[in-house]
């Protein structure tokens, strides 16, 4: 039977919402002592988890600028596609690889008629492009389209003793 000063791994995973693997990683990182015989020490583990959650939450403070679109999306929750849409449409929030949050937010909310990404339209356009690509590949398989290399190789002969010129 387990000591009352411990908590079983299964119980801790249910209470914390973390997987057994993630709990082991946190223990290795030093947030709390490693499990012994399927149990963690109760008080040091709960203290370590609380410290971990507190520090993780504090690190989510938004910054004025981010080093990349991905970093901005991760910190703010703004979808990458929306940020890329702003960049494609001339938003001034982008300098080099950096994304300046205030300028991005101003641009996103500047006017009510500014359209954001229409995901259905983007998906439909993607399907159209995929279909066009498949049609080309199908024509290649049917030999309706011939690669340039084959055509130049075939045209390398002579016509009436004179080299062919196109």
C-alpha positions as CSV (number, residue, x, y, z in Angstrom):
1,X,0.0,0.0,0.0
2,X,1.2,3.5,-0.9
3,X,2.4,5.9,1.7
4,X,0.0,8.9,2.4
5,X,2.9,11.3,1.5
6,X,2.9,10.0,-2.0
7,X,0.7,10.1,-5.1
8,X,0.3,7.4,-7.7
9,X,1.4,8.3,-11.2
10,X,-2.1,7.5,-12.6
11,X,-3.8,9.7,-10.1
12,X,-1.3,12.6,-10.8
13,X,-1.9,12.3,-14.5
14,X,-5.7,12.6,-14.0
15,X,-5.3,15.6,-11.6
16,X,-2.7,17.5,-13.6
17,X,-3.9,16.8,-17.1
18,X,-0.4,15.9,-18.1
19,X,0.7,12.5,-19.5
20,X,3.0,10.2,-17.6
21,X,5.7,11.0,-20.1
22,X,5.4,14.7,-19.6
23,X,5.5,14.2,-15.8
24,X,8.7,12.2,-16.1
25,X,10.2,15.0,-18.3
26,X,9.3,17.6,-15.7
27,X,10.9,15.5,-13.0
28,X,14.1,15.2,-15.1
29,X,14.0,19.0,-15.7
30,X,14.0,19.4,-11.9
31,X,10.5,20.7,-11.2
32,X,10.0,18.0,-8.6
33,X,11.6,14.7,-7.5
34,X,11.4,11.6,-9.8
35,X,8.9,8.9,-9.2
36,X,9.9,5.9,-7.1
37,X,8.1,2.6,-7.6
38,X,5.2,4.3,-9.4
39,X,4.6,7.1,-6.9
40,X,5.7,10.8,-6.6
41,X,6.3,12.5,-3.3
42,X,3.1,14.4,-2.8
43,X,4.1,17.8,-1.3
44,X,7.3,18.5,-3.4
45,X,5.5,17.3,-6.6
46,X,2.4,19.5,-6.1
47,X,4.7,22.5,-5.2
48,X,6.8,21.8,-8.3
49,X,3.7,21.6,-10.6
50,X,2.3,24.8,-9.2
51,X,5.7,26.5,-9.8
52,X,5.8,25.0,-13.3
53,X,2.3,26.2,-14.2
54,X,3.0,29.7,-12.7
55,X,6.2,30.2,-14.6
56,X,4.7,28.9,-17.8
57,X,1.8,31.3,-17.5
58,X,4.1,34.3,-16.7
59,X,6.2,33.5,-19.8
60,X,3.1,34.0,-22.0
61,X,3.1,37.7,-21.5
62,X,2.8,39.3,-24.9
63,X,5.8,41.1,-26.3
64,X,6.1,44.2,-28.5
65,X,7.8,42.3,-31.2
66,X,8.4,38.7,-32.2
67,X,11.3,37.1,-34.1
68,X,9.0,35.2,-36.5
69,X,5.5,34.8,-37.6
70,X,5.4,31.4,-35.8
71,X,6.5,32.9,-32.5
72,X,3.9,35.7,-32.8
73,X,1.2,33.2,-33.5
74,X,2.2,30.9,-30.6
75,X,2.3,33.8,-28.1
76,X,-0.8,35.7,-29.2
77,X,-3.1,33.0,-30.6
78,X,-3.5,34.8,-33.9
79,X,-3.5,32.1,-36.6
80,X,-0.4,31.9,-38.8
81,X,-2.6,32.2,-41.9
82,X,-4.1,35.5,-40.6
83,X,-0.6,36.9,-39.9
84,X,0.6,35.8,-43.4
85,X,-2.5,37.3,-44.9
86,X,-1.6,40.7,-43.3
87,X,2.0,40.4,-44.6
88,X,0.9,39.6,-48.1
89,X,-1.5,42.6,-48.1
90,X,1.1,45.2,-47.1
91,X,0.7,45.4,-43.3
92,X,3.6,47.5,-41.9
93,X,4.1,45.2,-38.9
94,X,6.8,43.3,-40.7
95,X,10.5,44.3,-40.8
96,X,12.9,41.6,-41.8
97,X,11.7,38.5,-40.0
98,X,10.3,40.4,-37.0
99,X,6.6,41.0,-36.4
100,X,5.6,44.1,-34.5
101,X,2.4,43.3,-32.6
102,X,1.0,46.8,-32.2
103,X,1.2,47.5,-35.9
104,X,-0.3,44.1,-36.7
105,X,-3.3,44.7,-34.4
106,X,-3.8,48.2,-35.8
107,X,-3.8,46.8,-39.3
108,X,-6.1,43.9,-38.4
109,X,-8.7,46.2,-36.8
110,X,-8.1,49.4,-38.8
111,X,-11.2,49.3,-40.9
112,X,-14.4,47.2,-40.8
113,X,-14.2,46.5,-44.6
114,X,-10.7,44.8,-44.3
115,X,-11.3,41.2,-45.1
116,X,-9.5,38.5,-43.2
117,X,-8.6,35.1,-44.6
118,X,-11.7,33.3,-45.8
119,X,-10.8,29.7,-45.0
120,X,-13.5,28.2,-47.2
121,X,-12.3,30.3,-50.2
122,X,-8.6,29.4,-49.4
123,X,-9.6,25.7,-49.2
124,X,-11.5,25.9,-52.5
125,X,-8.6,27.6,-54.2
126,X,-6.2,24.9,-52.9
127,X,-8.5,22.2,-54.3
128,X,-8.6,23.9,-57.7
129,X,-4.8,24.1,-57.8
130,X,-4.5,20.4,-56.8
131,X,-7.0,19.4,-59.5
132,X,-5.0,21.4,-62.1
133,X,-1.8,19.7,-61.0
134,X,-3.4,16.3,-61.2
135,X,-4.7,17.0,-64.7
136,X,-1.2,17.9,-65.9
137,X,0.2,14.7,-64.3
138,X,-2.5,12.6,-65.9
139,X,-1.7,14.1,-69.3
140,X,1.9,13.3,-68.7
141,X,1.0,9.7,-67.9
142,X,-1.1,9.5,-71.1
143,X,1.9,10.9,-73.0
144,X,-0.2,13.8,-74.2
145,X,2.5,16.0,-72.7
146,X,6.2,15.2,-73.4
147,X,9.1,16.5,-71.2
148,X,11.3,19.1,-72.8
149,X,14.3,16.9,-72.5
150,X,12.7,14.3,-74.8
151,X,11.6,16.9,-77.3
152,X,15.1,18.5,-77.6
153,X,16.6,15.0,-77.9
154,X,14.2,14.2,-80.7
155,X,14.8,17.5,-82.5
156,X,18.6,17.0,-82.5
157,X,18.7,15.5,-86.0
158,X,19.1,17.2,-89.4
159,X,16.5,18.0,-92.1
160,X,17.8,17.6,-95.6
161,X,21.4,17.6,-94.5
162,X,21.0,20.9,-92.6
163,X,20.7,21.2,-88.8
164,X,17.2,22.0,-87.7
165,X,16.6,25.5,-86.3
166,X,13.5,26.4,-84.4
